[in-house]
Amino acid sequence: MKTLQKHERLLLIAAGILLLSILLMIGISPAIYAKSLPGMHNTGAIIGMSLAVLFRLALLVGYFQIIKRIRQHGDRRTGGYYVIGGLLIFFALMYTDGAVAYLNNEEIPYVSALMFTGVFLDVAAAVITFIAAFFRPKKLIKPAG
């Protein structure tokens, strides 16, 4: 059985953090839809939240494709790491705008805090991805024989 190297472990941790962020976004979606506008449903906010979840799911698939490529071919190109990390930071900045917008909403005060938590998780996953790009794979010594 092949052991996981440092950059693979870090990518798995970053993918787990991103998955937690996605689950957090899905969890607050009903409150945003039903309670963000008084007396009506906010379809624009739920469309934006759905797009944010879909973009992050695409990045999660990107993590798993990079890990799969590393395991199958031992091919480690860091360009994908930088793209995913950069997009995560970009989406976190966009999501920060929504979190600030819900700060003044007395109807659902917890949404802003949970959105800022999602931003923190996205930035943490991006930083871990950038750190994983700098680790070099270990040279495995083949047994003589």
C-alpha positions as CSV (number, residue, x, y, z in Angstrom):
1,M,0.0,0.0,0.0
2,K,1.3,3.4,-1.0
3,T,1.7,5.9,1.9
4,L,0.3,9.4,1.5
5,Q,2.8,12.1,1.0
6,K,2.7,15.5,2.7
7,H,1.2,17.4,-0.2
8,E,-1.5,14.7,-0.7
9,R,-2.5,14.8,3.0
10,L,-2.6,18.6,2.9
11,L,-4.9,18.5,-0.2
12,L,-7.2,16.0,1.5
13,I,-7.4,18.3,4.6
14,A,-8.1,21.3,2.3
15,A,-10.8,19.4,0.5
16,G,-12.4,18.5,3.8
17,I,-12.4,22.1,5.0
18,L,-13.9,23.1,1.7
19,L,-16.6,20.4,2.1
20,L,-17.4,21.8,5.6
21,S,-17.7,25.3,4.0
22,I,-20.1,23.9,1.4
23,L,-22.2,22.2,4.1
24,L,-22.4,25.4,6.0
25,M,-23.6,27.3,3.0
26,I,-26.3,24.7,2.3
27,G,-27.3,24.9,5.9
28,I,-28.0,28.6,5.9
29,S,-29.7,28.7,2.5
30,P,-33.3,28.1,3.9
31,A,-32.9,31.0,6.3
32,I,-31.7,33.3,3.5
33,Y,-34.6,32.3,1.3
34,A,-37.4,32.5,3.8
35,K,-36.3,35.2,6.2
36,S,-34.0,37.7,4.5
37,L,-36.8,39.9,3.1
38,P,-39.8,40.7,5.3
39,G,-43.0,39.1,4.1
40,M,-41.5,37.6,0.9
41,H,-39.0,35.0,-0.4
42,N,-35.6,36.1,-1.6
43,T,-35.1,34.2,-4.8
44,G,-32.1,36.3,-5.9
45,A,-30.2,35.4,-2.7
46,I,-30.9,31.7,-3.1
47,I,-29.8,31.8,-6.7
48,G,-26.5,33.5,-5.7
49,M,-26.0,30.9,-2.9
50,S,-26.7,28.0,-5.2
51,L,-24.1,29.4,-7.7
52,A,-21.6,29.7,-4.9
53,V,-22.2,26.1,-3.8
54,L,-21.8,24.9,-7.4
55,F,-18.6,26.8,-7.9
56,R,-17.2,25.3,-4.7
57,L,-18.3,21.8,-5.7
58,A,-16.4,22.3,-8.9
59,L,-13.3,23.2,-6.9
60,L,-13.8,20.1,-4.7
61,V,-13.9,18.0,-7.8
62,G,-10.7,19.7,-8.9
63,Y,-9.0,18.7,-5.6
64,F,-10.0,15.1,-6.1
65,Q,-8.8,15.1,-9.7
66,I,-5.4,16.4,-8.6
67,I,-5.1,13.8,-5.9
68,K,-6.2,11.1,-8.3
69,R,-3.5,12.2,-10.8
70,I,-0.9,12.2,-8.1
71,R,-1.8,8.7,-7.0
72,Q,-2.0,7.2,-10.5
73,H,0.9,8.8,-12.3
74,G,3.0,10.4,-9.6
75,D,2.6,13.5,-11.7
76,R,2.6,16.6,-9.5
77,R,2.0,19.9,-11.3
78,T,1.5,22.8,-9.1
79,G,-0.4,24.9,-11.5
80,G,-3.7,23.3,-10.4
81,Y,-2.9,24.1,-6.8
82,Y,-2.4,27.8,-7.6
83,V,-5.6,28.0,-9.6
84,I,-7.7,26.3,-6.9
85,G,-6.2,28.4,-4.2
86,G,-6.6,31.6,-6.1
87,L,-10.2,30.9,-7.0
88,L,-11.0,30.0,-3.3
89,I,-9.6,33.4,-2.2
90,F,-11.6,35.1,-5.0
91,F,-14.8,33.4,-4.0
92,A,-14.2,34.1,-0.3
93,L,-13.9,37.8,-1.1
94,M,-17.1,37.7,-3.0
95,Y,-18.8,35.8,-0.2
96,T,-17.6,38.4,2.3
97,D,-19.8,41.0,0.5
98,G,-22.8,38.8,1.3
99,A,-21.8,38.3,4.9
100,V,-21.5,42.1,5.4
101,A,-24.9,42.6,3.8
102,Y,-26.5,40.4,6.4
103,L,-24.9,42.1,9.4
104,N,-27.9,44.5,9.8
105,N,-30.6,41.9,9.4
106,E,-32.3,41.5,12.8
107,E,-34.5,38.7,11.5
108,I,-31.5,36.3,11.0
109,P,-28.5,37.5,12.9
110,Y,-26.7,34.2,12.9
111,V,-26.4,34.1,9.1
112,S,-23.7,36.7,8.9
113,A,-21.6,34.9,11.5
114,L,-22.0,31.6,9.7
115,M,-21.1,33.3,6.4
116,F,-18.0,34.8,7.9
117,T,-17.1,31.3,9.2
118,G,-17.5,30.0,5.6
119,V,-15.1,32.8,4.4
120,F,-12.6,31.8,7.0
121,L,-12.8,28.1,6.0
122,D,-12.4,29.0,2.3
123,V,-9.3,31.1,3.1
124,A,-7.9,28.3,5.3
125,A,-8.4,25.8,2.5
126,A,-6.6,28.2,0.1
127,V,-3.7,28.7,2.4
128,I,-3.3,25.0,2.9
129,T,-3.4,24.4,-0.8
130,F,-0.7,27.0,-1.4
131,I,1.4,25.3,1.3
132,A,0.9,21.9,-0.3
133,A,2.3,23.3,-3.6
134,F,5.6,24.0,-1.9
135,F,6.2,20.4,-0.6
136,R,8.3,18.2,-2.7
137,P,7.5,14.5,-3.1
138,K,9.8,12.2,-1.2
139,K,12.0,9.9,-3.3
140,L,10.9,6.4,-2.5
141,I,13.7,3.9,-2.2
142,K,13.1,0.8,-4.1
143,P,14.2,-2.4,-2.4
144,A,17.1,-4.2,-4.0
145,G,16.3,-7.4,-5.7
